[in-house]
Amino acid sequence: MSWVEFAIFAFGALTALAAIAVVLSRNVIHAALFLVITLGGVGVIFLLVGAEFIGWVQFLVYVGAIVVLLLFGLMLTRAPIGRDATDNQQRLIAFGAAGVTFAVLTWLIWRTFGGEEIALEQPTRTADIGEALFTNFILPFELVSVLLLAALVGAIVLARRDEGRQK
């Protein structure tokens, strides 16, 4: 076993443990921080397998933007964060659903590829991905940006509404 394979298995185990901690955490802030570890572990695995562009996008978009947006949304809305406010006793159901989803997807991937090596005819360049993103997939790209903007504006509106009620 090479050091790359060992690192992939190690980061895979860390990512799996952090994902379990996201589901089982009773505190929303702790769950968001475990989500950072989970998404960061996935980014490191992408980097280790040679998908540098996807790995760095994983870090920039998911770890750098989505989780930060989630944390700012929680802080701006002054949502109740403690154990009693968000504990709805459905963590076991969520854990079971995540486990079943993981098992089904693992089985589908194993059935599809069956351990055979995938040979790419030509490497995908970052320029090709950028060209496809801004030509063929420009509408979904812009819709995601509008969705993120709407979430941020919604958090600010909710925060200002709370300030107005306190006076």
CORSULBEL-V556454 format. One record per run of one state. SS is the DSSP state (h for helix, s for strand, l for the rest). FROM is the first residue (numbers start at 1). TO is the last residue. If there is no record, write none. Layout:
ss = [SS SS]
from = [FROM FROM]
to = [TO TO]
This chain:
ss = [l h l h l h l h l h l h l h l]
from = [1 3 25 28 49 52 78 83 87 91 114 126 136 138 167]
to = [2 24 27 48 51 77 82 86 90 113 125 135 137 166 167]
